[in-house]
Amino acid sequence: MKLQTTPIRSLLVACAFLALTQGAFAQKGKKTNEKEIVNVTFEGASEDITELNSIALAGKGISSPTEIKADLFSKSATGDMGIPANLYGSEEPTTENGGNVYAGIVAYKPGKMAGERSYITIQLMQGKEPVTLKKGLTYCVEYSVSLGESSKFACNNLGAYFSKDTPGNGEAGAIYQAGDHVVKSQVNKVYNGFFGWEKVCNTYTAKGDEKYITIGNFDLNDKTQFQAVKKPKDAEADPLTHAYYYIDNIVVRLVDSPTECACYNAKPPKIEDNFSTLVFDKTPEINDKMTIEKKIAAQTIFFRQGKSSLTENARVNLDFVVAQMNANPAMKIEVEGHNDALEIKAGAENEDYLDMDRKRVAAAVKYLTNNGISEDRIIKSYKSDSIPSSEIGEDDDPEVKDAKSRRVEFRVKL
């Protein structure tokens, strides 16, 4: 581990440094240099890196607290653990604070694999002495991330957990933590960039008991936004069912005010920026033995997130409904609309996404009436996200569940 401190240029700075090494922090004056409590670039790897799960080689005070360990990659290594090309993708070193070694963690896996995450824990130190953050002081927390091309997913909720003790204790499963000891990025966006590094950054107000910082995702899957991503065509890494991030340049520094942290004024992304492009598709299964009611009920149509426009498959299903209604002039149908929870959340910020269930019903009804069906034969109903789709399976990941929820269903009314 490579720990860097700012040069001592005055008696005042020297006194402040001494106070820090003794664990008695004093908020720095405006004219002094920044006080770095952590500056980890993984350049101090103690041995050659030859295999996965080797974060323990990063140096004193660096560990991985759960059964699944974080990885190290190095320019001096070859094959799976090399830089830039390695098992999980290809990434050049960052241009700041070194550049021969970086780490990697699993931040997200769907479904039953949700607990298979890895983390990086660092003991807070000043020089060679362990320190405890002092209550009420403000720190700028940041680290660099890049999504590995093996990732089928990207996610948000990348964060830093400050703790009195090392978390996890080597146990299996993810570390789930909430509350004011966890700090996420100021924007908390889905980090989906395959090439180049981005900053995860925010300020943290110390509670007075923090001796360790742990990097990773500390939220349950149902509270984590994610995107399905496709690796670049020229990427050689095999696609895996995870969101894997390279990690470097972990810095915790003392600041006078949040405005001294570069990310302080960053604006959070709009919810719709993370909308999924997935549209669930299912060909209706009908046969001659089915009643007309069941045949029409099988014609459910599905939508893209934040959209009410009809897909080509939806038009085919609606054509079937039109044909059956023309063949049965006395028949009335109920057109029932649904949306998903993220659309409801987006609607609270942007009225374009309000009442997506109503907008989808309106799109279906318009198609029916444009094709000769009288509107007095149509009953409209709106269910928001209150009724789960019968298509949802236990093993579906959250993105698929949402895609199956965005639908319009049809029922014959006798």
KOLLUM-544985 format. One record per residue (C-alpha): residue number from 0; x, y, z negated. Coordinates in pm, whole numbers, plus 32768, in hexadecimal, padded with zeros to 4 digits. Each point is the difference from the previous one (the first is absolute). Example, Ala and Ser with C-alpha at 12.3 -4.5 7.8 and 13.67 -1.06 7.14 Angstrom:
REM residues 2
{doza: 0 X: 84CE Y: 7E3E Z: 7CF4} $
{doza: 1 X: 8089 Y: 8158 Z: 8042} $
***
This chain:
REM residues 414
{doza: 0 X: 8000 Y: 8000 Z: 8000} $
{doza: 1 X: 8084 Y: 8156 Z: 805B} $
{doza: 2 X: 7FA0 Y: 810C Z: 7F06} $
{doza: 3 X: 8051 Y: 8163 Z: 8063} $
{doza: 4 X: 8000 Y: 8137 Z: 7F26} $
{doza: 5 X: 801B Y: 816A Z: 8065} $
{doza: 6 X: 815B Y: 8096 Z: 7FC0} $
{doza: 7 X: 802C Y: 80B7 Z: 7EB3} $
{doza: 8 X: 8048 Y: 8169 Z: 8054} $
{doza: 9 X: 7FC8 Y: 80B2 Z: 7EBD} $
{doza: 10 X: 7FFC Y: 7FD2 Z: 7E89} $
{doza: 11 X: 7E85 Y: 801D Z: 8008} $
{doza: 12 X: 7FE2 Y: 7EE0 Z: 80F8} $
{doza: 13 X: 80F8 Y: 7F30 Z: 7F35} $
{doza: 14 X: 7F31 Y: 802C Z: 7EC5} $
{doza: 15 X: 7EC3 Y: 7FA0 Z: 80B8} $
{doza: 16 X: 80AA Y: 7EC9 Z: 8088} $
{doza: 17 X: 806F Y: 7F9A Z: 7EA3} $
{doza: 18 X: 7E9D Y: 8025 Z: 7F80} $
{doza: 19 X: 7F80 Y: 7F1E Z: 8115} $
{doza: 20 X: 80FA Y: 7EEC Z: 7FB8} $
{doza: 21 X: 7F8A Y: 7FFD Z: 7E9B} $
{doza: 22 X: 7E98 Y: 7FD5 Z: 806C} $
{doza: 23 X: 7F9A Y: 815D Z: 7F8C} $
{doza: 24 X: 7F84 Y: 80A2 Z: 8142} $
{doza: 25 X: 7FE4 Y: 8179 Z: 8028} $
{doza: 26 X: 7F47 Y: 8096 Z: 8128} $
{doza: 27 X: 8109 Y: 8098 Z: 80E0} $
{doza: 28 X: 8022 Y: 8174 Z: 802A} $
{doza: 29 X: 7FB2 Y: 809B Z: 8150} $
{doza: 30 X: 816B Y: 804B Z: 8049} $
{doza: 31 X: 808C Y: 7EA8 Z: 7FAB} $
{doza: 32 X: 8026 Y: 7EDB Z: 80EB} $
{doza: 33 X: 7EFB Y: 7EED Z: 801A} $
{doza: 34 X: 8015 Y: 7EEA Z: 7EFF} $
{doza: 35 X: 7FEA Y: 7EAA Z: 80A2} $
{doza: 36 X: 7F8D Y: 7EEC Z: 7F19} $
{doza: 37 X: 7FFC Y: 7F01 Z: 811B} $
{doza: 38 X: 80B3 Y: 8007 Z: 814E} $
{doza: 39 X: 8003 Y: 7E9F Z: 8089} $
{doza: 40 X: 8071 Y: 7FB4 Z: 8162} $
{doza: 41 X: 805B Y: 7E8F Z: 7FC5} $
{doza: 42 X: 8161 Y: 8043 Z: 8080} $
{doza: 43 X: 8098 Y: 7F5B Z: 7ECD} $
{doza: 44 X: 7FA0 Y: 7E9C Z: 8061} $
{doza: 45 X: 80F4 Y: 7F29 Z: 7F3D} $
{doza: 46 X: 801E Y: 7EDA Z: 80F1} $
{doza: 47 X: 7FC5 Y: 7FA3 Z: 816A} $
{doza: 48 X: 7E8C Y: 7FEE Z: 804C} $
{doza: 49 X: 7FB5 Y: 7EB2 Z: 80A1} $
{doza: 50 X: 7E9A Y: 7FA6 Z: 7FA3} $
{doza: 51 X: 7EA9 Y: 8085 Z: 7FA5} $
{doza: 52 X: 7F96 Y: 8068 Z: 7EA0} $
{doza: 53 X: 8159 Y: 808F Z: 7FB7} $
{doza: 54 X: 7FA1 Y: 814B Z: 7F5C} $
{doza: 55 X: 80C5 Y: 7F9A Z: 7EC7} $
{doza: 56 X: 8140 Y: 8041 Z: 80C7} $
{doza: 57 X: 7FA7 Y: 8173 Z: 8016} $
{doza: 58 X: 80AF Y: 804F Z: 7EBA} $
{doza: 59 X: 7FD1 Y: 8032 Z: 7E8F} $
{doza: 60 X: 7EA6 Y: 806E Z: 7F96} $
{doza: 61 X: 7F52 Y: 7F94 Z: 8143} $
{doza: 62 X: 7F1C Y: 7ED1 Z: 8004} $
{doza: 63 X: 7EBF Y: 7F71 Z: 808E} $
{doza: 64 X: 7EFD Y: 7FBC Z: 7EF1} $
{doza: 65 X: 7F20 Y: 7EF6 Z: 8098} $
{doza: 66 X: 8031 Y: 7E9F Z: 8083} $
{doza: 67 X: 801E Y: 807B Z: 8166} $
{doza: 68 X: 813D Y: 80D2 Z: 800C} $
{doza: 69 X: 8053 Y: 812F Z: 80D4} $
{doza: 70 X: 8102 Y: 7FDE Z: 8115} $
{doza: 71 X: 8144 Y: 80B0 Z: 805A} $
{doza: 72 X: 8081 Y: 8040 Z: 8160} $
{doza: 73 X: 8160 Y: 806A Z: 805B} $
{doza: 74 X: 80CF Y: 8071 Z: 812B} $
{doza: 75 X: 8107 Y: 7F05 Z: 7F98} $
{doza: 76 X: 7F06 Y: 7EE0 Z: 8007} $
{doza: 77 X: 7F9A Y: 7F3D Z: 8134} $
{doza: 78 X: 7EC1 Y: 7F53 Z: 806E} $
{doza: 79 X: 7ED2 Y: 8017 Z: 7F19} $
{doza: 80 X: 8099 Y: 80FF Z: 7F11} $
{doza: 81 X: 80AC Y: 80E8 Z: 80F7} $
{doza: 82 X: 7FD8 Y: 8170 Z: 8057} $
{doza: 83 X: 7F69 Y: 8070 Z: 80E7} $
{doza: 84 X: 7F70 Y: 7EB0 Z: 8073} $
{doza: 85 X: 7F87 Y: 7F0B Z: 7EF9} $
{doza: 86 X: 7EF3 Y: 7F01 Z: 7FAE} $
{doza: 87 X: 7EEC Y: 8100 Z: 7FD2} $
{doza: 88 X: 804E Y: 80F2 Z: 8118} $
{doza: 89 X: 8104 Y: 80FE Z: 8066} $
{doza: 90 X: 804A Y: 814B Z: 7F56} $
{doza: 91 X: 812B Y: 80E4 Z: 800B} $
{doza: 92 X: 8088 Y: 807D Z: 7EB4} $
{doza: 93 X: 7F83 Y: 814A Z: 7F7A} $
{doza: 94 X: 80DE Y: 8128 Z: 8046} $
{doza: 95 X: 800B Y: 8077 Z: 7E96} $
{doza: 96 X: 80C0 Y: 7F7D Z: 7ED3} $
{doza: 97 X: 80B5 Y: 7EDA Z: 809A} $
{doza: 98 X: 7F84 Y: 7F1B Z: 810B} $
{doza: 99 X: 8094 Y: 7EA2 Z: 7FE3} $
{doza: 100 X: 7EF5 Y: 7F58 Z: 7F2A} $
{doza: 101 X: 7E89 Y: 801B Z: 7FC9} $
{doza: 102 X: 7EF9 Y: 7F2D Z: 7F50} $
{doza: 103 X: 7EAF Y: 7F6D Z: 8064} $
{doza: 104 X: 7EB8 Y: 7FA5 Z: 7F54} $
{doza: 105 X: 7EAF Y: 7F63 Z: 8050} $
{doza: 106 X: 7EF5 Y: 8104 Z: 7FB0} $
{doza: 107 X: 7EC7 Y: 7F52 Z: 8080} $
{doza: 108 X: 7F78 Y: 7EAB Z: 8061} $
{doza: 109 X: 7E90 Y: 7FB9 Z: 8045} $
{doza: 110 X: 7F0B Y: 7F10 Z: 7F61} $
{doza: 111 X: 8082 Y: 7EE7 Z: 7F27} $
{doza: 112 X: 8167 Y: 8077 Z: 8035} $
{doza: 113 X: 7FB8 Y: 8151 Z: 7F58} $
{doza: 114 X: 80E2 Y: 7FB6 Z: 7ED7} $
{doza: 115 X: 8132 Y: 7FB6 Z: 80D7} $
{doza: 116 X: 80AA Y: 8151 Z: 7FDC} $
{doza: 117 X: 8160 Y: 806A Z: 7FA1} $
{doza: 118 X: 8087 Y: 812C Z: 7F42} $
{doza: 119 X: 8141 Y: 80B7 Z: 7FA8} $
{doza: 120 X: 803E Y: 8063 Z: 7E95} $
{doza: 121 X: 8110 Y: 80F9 Z: 7F9F} $
{doza: 122 X: 8071 Y: 8058 Z: 7EA2} $
{doza: 123 X: 8007 Y: 8178 Z: 7FCB} $
{doza: 124 X: 8168 Y: 806C Z: 7FC1} $
{doza: 125 X: 80D6 Y: 8134 Z: 7FFD} $
{doza: 126 X: 8160 Y: 7F9B Z: 8057} $
{doza: 127 X: 8031 Y: 7EB3 Z: 7F4D} $
{doza: 128 X: 7F0E Y: 8048 Z: 7EE4} $
{doza: 129 X: 7E92 Y: 7F91 Z: 7FF7} $
{doza: 130 X: 7F0F Y: 8120 Z: 7FCB} $
{doza: 131 X: 7E93 Y: 8032 Z: 7FA8} $
{doza: 132 X: 7F35 Y: 8110 Z: 80A8} $
{doza: 133 X: 7F97 Y: 8115 Z: 7F15} $
{doza: 134 X: 7E91 Y: 804E Z: 7FD7} $
{doza: 135 X: 7F7A Y: 8126 Z: 80C8} $
{doza: 136 X: 8121 Y: 8029 Z: 80F3} $
{doza: 137 X: 7FC0 Y: 7FFF Z: 8176} $
{doza: 138 X: 80B5 Y: 7F1D Z: 80F6} $
{doza: 139 X: 8001 Y: 7FE9 Z: 8178} $
{doza: 140 X: 7FE6 Y: 7E93 Z: 8069} $
{doza: 141 X: 804B Y: 7F93 Z: 8164} $
{doza: 142 X: 8079 Y: 7EDE Z: 80D1} $
{doza: 143 X: 801A Y: 7FA9 Z: 8172} $
{doza: 144 X: 7F33 Y: 7EF1 Z: 80AB} $
{doza: 145 X: 7FEB Y: 7F60 Z: 8158} $
{doza: 146 X: 7F0D Y: 7EEF Z: 806F} $
{doza: 147 X: 80A6 Y: 7EBD Z: 8073} $
{doza: 148 X: 7F91 Y: 7F89 Z: 8159} $
{doza: 149 X: 7FA5 Y: 7EA9 Z: 7F77} $
{doza: 150 X: 7ED9 Y: 80A9 Z: 7F52} $
{doza: 151 X: 7EA0 Y: 7FB6 Z: 8079} $
{doza: 152 X: 7F86 Y: 810B Z: 7F0E} $
{doza: 153 X: 805A Y: 8156 Z: 7F79} $
{doza: 154 X: 7F77 Y: 8089 Z: 7EBA} $
{doza: 155 X: 7FEC Y: 8127 Z: 7F14} $
{doza: 156 X: 8026 Y: 8005 Z: 7E83} $
{doza: 157 X: 817B Y: 7FEE Z: 800C} $
{doza: 158 X: 805C Y: 8083 Z: 7EAB} $
{doza: 159 X: 80EC Y: 8012 Z: 7ED7} $
{doza: 160 X: 7FA8 Y: 7F75 Z: 7EAA} $
{doza: 161 X: 80B5 Y: 8090 Z: 7ED2} $
{doza: 162 X: 800B Y: 7F18 Z: 7ED2} $
{doza: 163 X: 809B Y: 7FD1 Z: 7EAB} $
{doza: 164 X: 805F Y: 7E97 Z: 804C} $
{doza: 165 X: 804C Y: 7F40 Z: 813D} $
{doza: 166 X: 7EB0 Y: 7F90 Z: 8093} $
{doza: 167 X: 7FAA Y: 7EA9 Z: 8086} $
{doza: 168 X: 80FB Y: 7F2C Z: 7F41} $
{doza: 169 X: 803B Y: 7F21 Z: 812D} $
{doza: 170 X: 7E9A Y: 7F82 Z: 800B} $
{doza: 171 X: 7F45 Y: 7FA6 Z: 813D} $
{doza: 172 X: 7F06 Y: 80F7 Z: 808C} $
{doza: 173 X: 7FEA Y: 8174 Z: 8043} $
{doza: 174 X: 8027 Y: 8112 Z: 7EFB} $
{doza: 175 X: 7EB9 Y: 80BA Z: 7FE0} $
{doza: 176 X: 801C Y: 814C Z: 7F4C} $
{doza: 177 X: 7F2B Y: 813A Z: 7FF3} $
{doza: 178 X: 8009 Y: 8142 Z: 7F3D} $
{doza: 179 X: 80F4 Y: 811D Z: 7FD3} $
{doza: 180 X: 813B Y: 7F29 Z: 7FF9} $
{doza: 181 X: 7FD6 Y: 7FB7 Z: 8175} $
{doza: 182 X: 804F Y: 810B Z: 8101} $
{doza: 183 X: 7FAD Y: 7FD6 Z: 8171} $
{doza: 184 X: 8056 Y: 80D5 Z: 8129} $
{doza: 185 X: 7F69 Y: 815B Z: 8005} $
{doza: 186 X: 7F4A Y: 7F9E Z: 8141} $
{doza: 187 X: 7FDC Y: 7E89 Z: 7FB2} $
{doza: 188 X: 7FDA Y: 7FAE Z: 816E} $
{doza: 189 X: 8023 Y: 7EB4 Z: 80B6} $
{doza: 190 X: 8171 Y: 7FEF Z: 805E} $
{doza: 191 X: 7FF3 Y: 7F62 Z: 815A} $
{doza: 192 X: 8142 Y: 8077 Z: 80A6} $
{doza: 193 X: 80DA Y: 7EE4 Z: 807F} $
{doza: 194 X: 8131 Y: 80D1 Z: 8056} $
{doza: 195 X: 8095 Y: 8119 Z: 7F33} $
{doza: 196 X: 7FDB Y: 804E Z: 7E8F} $
{doza: 197 X: 7EEB Y: 80B9 Z: 7F48} $
{doza: 198 X: 7FFB Y: 808D Z: 7EA0} $
{doza: 199 X: 7F1E Y: 7F86 Z: 7EEA} $
{doza: 200 X: 8004 Y: 812D Z: 7F1A} $
{doza: 201 X: 7F4C Y: 80A2 Z: 7EDA} $
{doza: 202 X: 803A Y: 809F Z: 7EAD} $
{doza: 203 X: 7FE5 Y: 7F4F Z: 7EB2} $
{doza: 204 X: 7FCC Y: 808D Z: 7EA3} $
{doza: 205 X: 80B2 Y: 7F28 Z: 7EFF} $
{doza: 206 X: 7F3E Y: 7F66 Z: 7EE0} $
{doza: 207 X: 813B Y: 7FCF Z: 7F32} $
{doza: 208 X: 802A Y: 7E84 Z: 8001} $
{doza: 209 X: 8081 Y: 7FBA Z: 8160} $
{doza: 210 X: 813E Y: 7F33 Z: 8021} $
{doza: 211 X: 7FC2 Y: 7F53 Z: 8150} $
{doza: 212 X: 7F75 Y: 8054 Z: 8156} $
{doza: 213 X: 7F6B Y: 7EF2 Z: 80E0} $
{doza: 214 X: 7FB8 Y: 802E Z: 8174} $
{doza: 215 X: 7EDF Y: 7F4D Z: 80AE} $
{doza: 216 X: 7E85 Y: 7FE7 Z: 8022} $
{doza: 217 X: 7F4A Y: 7FEC Z: 7EB2} $
{doza: 218 X: 7E98 Y: 8002 Z: 807F} $
{doza: 219 X: 7F10 Y: 7EE3 Z: 8045} $
{doza: 220 X: 7FC3 Y: 7FB3 Z: 816E} $
{doza: 221 X: 7E9C Y: 8086 Z: 7FF5} $
{doza: 222 X: 808C Y: 8151 Z: 7F96} $
{doza: 223 X: 8115 Y: 7FFF Z: 8105} $
{doza: 224 X: 7FCB Y: 8090 Z: 815B} $
{doza: 225 X: 80A8 Y: 7F3E Z: 8113} $
{doza: 226 X: 8018 Y: 7FEF Z: 8179} $
{doza: 227 X: 803A Y: 7EDD Z: 80E6} $
{doza: 228 X: 8132 Y: 8056 Z: 80D2} $
{doza: 229 X: 80A7 Y: 7F60 Z: 812C} $
{doza: 230 X: 8177 Y: 7FE5 Z: 8016} $
{doza: 231 X: 80B0 Y: 80AE Z: 8121} $
{doza: 232 X: 8027 Y: 7F2D Z: 8139} $
{doza: 233 X: 817A Y: 7FFA Z: 7FE5} $
{doza: 234 X: 8003 Y: 7F9E Z: 7E8F} $
{doza: 235 X: 809D Y: 7EAD Z: 7FBF} $
{doza: 236 X: 7F7D Y: 7FC4 Z: 7E9F} $
{doza: 237 X: 7EEE Y: 7EFC Z: 7FE1} $
{doza: 238 X: 7EB3 Y: 8099 Z: 7F94} $
{doza: 239 X: 7FA1 Y: 7FAC Z: 7E98} $
{doza: 240 X: 7EC3 Y: 803C Z: 7F37} $
{doza: 241 X: 8087 Y: 8115 Z: 7F25} $
{doza: 242 X: 8060 Y: 816F Z: 7FE9} $
{doza: 243 X: 8178 Y: 7FFF Z: 7FD1} $
{doza: 244 X: 80BD Y: 8143 Z: 7FB9} $
{doza: 245 X: 8170 Y: 8052 Z: 8004} $
{doza: 246 X: 8056 Y: 80DB Z: 7ED3} $
{doza: 247 X: 8122 Y: 80F1 Z: 7FCA} $
{doza: 248 X: 8067 Y: 8145 Z: 7F54} $
{doza: 249 X: 7F3F Y: 7FE2 Z: 7EBB} $
{doza: 250 X: 8028 Y: 814B Z: 7F4A} $
{doza: 251 X: 7F72 Y: 8086 Z: 7EBA} $
{doza: 252 X: 806E Y: 8160 Z: 7FAC} $
{doza: 253 X: 7FA3 Y: 80FE Z: 7EFA} $
{doza: 254 X: 7F56 Y: 813D Z: 8083} $
{doza: 255 X: 7F80 Y: 8142 Z: 7F65} $
{doza: 256 X: 7EB3 Y: 7FF2 Z: 80B5} $
{doza: 257 X: 7F4C Y: 7F21 Z: 80FB} $
{doza: 258 X: 803F Y: 80FE Z: 8114} $
{doza: 259 X: 8171 Y: 7F9E Z: 7FFB} $
{doza: 260 X: 7F9D Y: 7EA7 Z: 807F} $
{doza: 261 X: 7FF8 Y: 8005 Z: 817C} $
{doza: 262 X: 7EBB Y: 7F3C Z: 8019} $
{doza: 263 X: 7F3B Y: 80D5 Z: 7F09} $
{doza: 264 X: 7F3B Y: 80C2 Z: 8103} $
{doza: 265 X: 7FC4 Y: 7ED9 Z: 80E8} $
{doza: 266 X: 7E95 Y: 7FD0 Z: 8062} $
{doza: 267 X: 7F61 Y: 7EA8 Z: 7FDE} $
{doza: 268 X: 7F9B Y: 7F58 Z: 8146} $
{doza: 269 X: 7E97 Y: 7FF5 Z: 8066} $
{doza: 270 X: 7F51 Y: 7EB9 Z: 7FB2} $
{doza: 271 X: 7FA6 Y: 7FD4 Z: 816E} $
{doza: 272 X: 8172 Y: 8000 Z: 805A} $
{doza: 273 X: 800A Y: 7EA2 Z: 7F6D} $
{doza: 274 X: 7EC5 Y: 7F7A Z: 80A7} $
{doza: 275 X: 8021 Y: 7EA1 Z: 808C} $
{doza: 276 X: 7FD8 Y: 7FC4 Z: 8175} $
{doza: 277 X: 7F81 Y: 7E9E Z: 7FC7} $
{doza: 278 X: 7EA7 Y: 7FA9 Z: 8089} $
{doza: 279 X: 7F77 Y: 7EAF Z: 7F98} $
{doza: 280 X: 7F87 Y: 7F35 Z: 8128} $
{doza: 281 X: 7F20 Y: 7ECE Z: 7FFD} $
{doza: 282 X: 7F3F Y: 7F65 Z: 811F} $
{doza: 283 X: 7E9D Y: 7FAE Z: 7F88} $
{doza: 284 X: 7FC8 Y: 7E8B Z: 7FDA} $
{doza: 285 X: 7EA1 Y: 7FB1 Z: 807D} $
{doza: 286 X: 7F51 Y: 7ECE Z: 808B} $
{doza: 287 X: 7EA9 Y: 7F97 Z: 807C} $
{doza: 288 X: 7F9E Y: 7F6F Z: 7EAF} $
{doza: 289 X: 801E Y: 8152 Z: 7F52} $
{doza: 290 X: 7ED3 Y: 80DC Z: 7FC3} $
{doza: 291 X: 7FF0 Y: 8153 Z: 80A1} $
{doza: 292 X: 8033 Y: 8099 Z: 7EA6} $
{doza: 293 X: 814B Y: 7F49 Z: 7FD3} $
{doza: 294 X: 8073 Y: 804E Z: 8161} $
{doza: 295 X: 7FD1 Y: 8173 Z: 7FCA} $
{doza: 296 X: 8099 Y: 7FF3 Z: 7EA3} $
{doza: 297 X: 813A Y: 7F6D Z: 80A1} $
{doza: 298 X: 8036 Y: 813B Z: 80D2} $
{doza: 299 X: 80B2 Y: 80CD Z: 7EF2} $
{doza: 300 X: 80DE Y: 8110 Z: 8093} $
{doza: 301 X: 8142 Y: 8086 Z: 7F64} $
{doza: 302 X: 80BA Y: 814C Z: 8007} $
{doza: 303 X: 8155 Y: 809B Z: 7FE0} $
{doza: 304 X: 8043 Y: 80BC Z: 7EBA} $
{doza: 305 X: 7F74 Y: 815F Z: 800A} $
{doza: 306 X: 7F4D Y: 7FBF Z: 814B} $
{doza: 307 X: 7E99 Y: 7FCB Z: 806F} $
{doza: 308 X: 8048 Y: 7FCB Z: 8171} $
{doza: 309 X: 7F93 Y: 7EB3 Z: 8093} $
{doza: 310 X: 8101 Y: 7F04 Z: 8075} $
{doza: 311 X: 7FD0 Y: 7F35 Z: 813C} $
{doza: 312 X: 7FA6 Y: 7ECE Z: 7F30} $
{doza: 313 X: 7EFF Y: 80CE Z: 7F40} $
{doza: 314 X: 7F57 Y: 8060 Z: 8146} $
{doza: 315 X: 7FEA Y: 7E93 Z: 8065} $
{doza: 316 X: 7F59 Y: 7FAA Z: 7EB4} $
{doza: 317 X: 7F10 Y: 8125 Z: 8022} $
{doza: 318 X: 7FA6 Y: 7F92 Z: 8161} $
{doza: 319 X: 7F97 Y: 7EB2 Z: 7F6C} $
{doza: 320 X: 7F22 Y: 80B2 Z: 7F02} $
{doza: 321 X: 7F64 Y: 80D3 Z: 8115} $
{doza: 322 X: 7FB4 Y: 7EC9 Z: 80CE} $
{doza: 323 X: 7F58 Y: 7F50 Z: 7EDC} $
{doza: 324 X: 7F31 Y: 8132 Z: 7FA8} $
{doza: 325 X: 7F90 Y: 8023 Z: 8169} $
{doza: 326 X: 7F9D Y: 7E91 Z: 7FFF} $
{doza: 327 X: 7F3B Y: 8035 Z: 7EBD} $
{doza: 328 X: 7F49 Y: 814F Z: 801E} $
{doza: 329 X: 7F67 Y: 7FEA Z: 7EA3} $
{doza: 330 X: 814F Y: 7FC9 Z: 7F54} $
{doza: 331 X: 8092 Y: 8105 Z: 7F18} $
{doza: 332 X: 8160 Y: 7FF9 Z: 7F78} $
{doza: 333 X: 80BA Y: 8097 Z: 7EDB} $
{doza: 334 X: 8150 Y: 80A3 Z: 8053} $
{doza: 335 X: 80D7 Y: 8003 Z: 7EC3} $
{doza: 336 X: 8142 Y: 80CC Z: 7FE6} $
{doza: 337 X: 8133 Y: 7FCA Z: 7F24} $
{doza: 338 X: 814D Y: 80AA Z: 7FBF} $
{doza: 339 X: 8133 Y: 7FB8 Z: 7F2A} $
{doza: 340 X: 8081 Y: 809C Z: 7EBE} $
{doza: 341 X: 8120 Y: 80BF Z: 80A4} $
{doza: 342 X: 7F0D Y: 80AC Z: 80EC} $
{doza: 343 X: 7F33 Y: 8070 Z: 7ED3} $
{doza: 344 X: 813A Y: 808E Z: 7F60} $
{doza: 345 X: 805F Y: 80AE Z: 8145} $
{doza: 346 X: 7EA1 Y: 8090 Z: 801C} $
{doza: 347 X: 802C Y: 80B2 Z: 7EB4} $
{doza: 348 X: 8120 Y: 80C4 Z: 809F} $
{doza: 349 X: 7F8B Y: 801D Z: 8167} $
{doza: 350 X: 7E93 Y: 800C Z: 8068} $
{doza: 351 X: 8058 Y: 7F58 Z: 814B} $
{doza: 352 X: 8007 Y: 7EBA Z: 7F3B} $
{doza: 353 X: 7EC6 Y: 8034 Z: 7F33} $
{doza: 354 X: 7EE9 Y: 7EFF Z: 8027} $
{doza: 355 X: 80B0 Y: 7F1E Z: 80F8} $
{doza: 356 X: 7EEC Y: 7EFF Z: 7FC6} $
{doza: 357 X: 7F00 Y: 80F9 Z: 8085} $
{doza: 358 X: 80D8 Y: 8062 Z: 8127} $
{doza: 359 X: 802C Y: 7E95 Z: 8064} $
{doza: 360 X: 7E8D Y: 7FBB Z: 7FEA} $
{doza: 361 X: 7FC3 Y: 8136 Z: 80D6} $
{doza: 362 X: 80F5 Y: 7F80 Z: 8108} $
{doza: 363 X: 7F55 Y: 7EAB Z: 800E} $
{doza: 364 X: 7EA1 Y: 8096 Z: 800C} $
{doza: 365 X: 8066 Y: 80F0 Z: 8114} $
{doza: 366 X: 807C Y: 7EDD Z: 80D2} $
{doza: 367 X: 7EBD Y: 7F3F Z: 7FCA} $
{doza: 368 X: 7F20 Y: 8126 Z: 8057} $
{doza: 369 X: 80D2 Y: 805C Z: 8130} $
{doza: 370 X: 7FBE Y: 7EA0 Z: 8078} $
{doza: 371 X: 7E88 Y: 801A Z: 7FE5} $
{doza: 372 X: 7FB2 Y: 7F99 Z: 7E9A} $
{doza: 373 X: 7F05 Y: 80E7 Z: 7F58} $
{doza: 374 X: 8084 Y: 809A Z: 7EBF} $
{doza: 375 X: 7EBC Y: 7FAB Z: 7F49} $
{doza: 376 X: 8069 Y: 7E92 Z: 8017} $
{doza: 377 X: 813F Y: 8049 Z: 7F3A} $
{doza: 378 X: 8022 Y: 801B Z: 7E87} $
{doza: 379 X: 813F Y: 80AC Z: 7F8A} $
{doza: 380 X: 80AC Y: 7FB0 Z: 7EB7} $
{doza: 381 X: 8149 Y: 806F Z: 7F66} $
{doza: 382 X: 80C5 Y: 7F34 Z: 7F03} $
{doza: 383 X: 8150 Y: 80B5 Z: 7FE7} $
{doza: 384 X: 80F3 Y: 7F00 Z: 7F67} $
{doza: 385 X: 7F03 Y: 7F68 Z: 7F10} $
{doza: 386 X: 7FD5 Y: 7EAF Z: 80AF} $
{doza: 387 X: 8135 Y: 7F2F Z: 8053} $
{doza: 388 X: 800A Y: 7F61 Z: 8157} $
{doza: 389 X: 7FB4 Y: 7E8C Z: 8010} $
{doza: 390 X: 812F Y: 7FE6 Z: 80E6} $
{doza: 391 X: 80F8 Y: 8054 Z: 7EEA} $
{doza: 392 X: 80D3 Y: 7ED9 Z: 7F8D} $
{doza: 393 X: 80C1 Y: 7FCD Z: 7EBD} $
{doza: 394 X: 8150 Y: 8004 Z: 80B3} $
{doza: 395 X: 7FBD Y: 813C Z: 80CD} $
{doza: 396 X: 80F2 Y: 8119 Z: 7FBA} $
{doza: 397 X: 7F6F Y: 8159 Z: 7FAB} $
{doza: 398 X: 801F Y: 8087 Z: 8163} $
{doza: 399 X: 7F38 Y: 7EDF Z: 808F} $
{doza: 400 X: 7EFA Y: 801C Z: 7EED} $
{doza: 401 X: 7FD2 Y: 816F Z: 8054} $
{doza: 402 X: 7FE7 Y: 7FB3 Z: 8174} $
{doza: 403 X: 7EEE Y: 7F02 Z: 7FBD} $
{doza: 404 X: 7F49 Y: 80FE Z: 7F28} $
{doza: 405 X: 7FE9 Y: 8109 Z: 8112} $
{doza: 406 X: 7ED0 Y: 7F79 Z: 80B3} $
{doza: 407 X: 7E98 Y: 801A Z: 8073} $
{doza: 408 X: 7F1D Y: 7ED6 Z: 7FCC} $
{doza: 409 X: 7EB1 Y: 7FAF Z: 80A4} $
{doza: 410 X: 7ECE Y: 7F55 Z: 7F6C} $
{doza: 411 X: 7EB2 Y: 7FA9 Z: 809A} $
{doza: 412 X: 7EE0 Y: 809D Z: 7F3C} $
{doza: 413 X: 7EBD Y: 7F37 Z: 8013} $
***
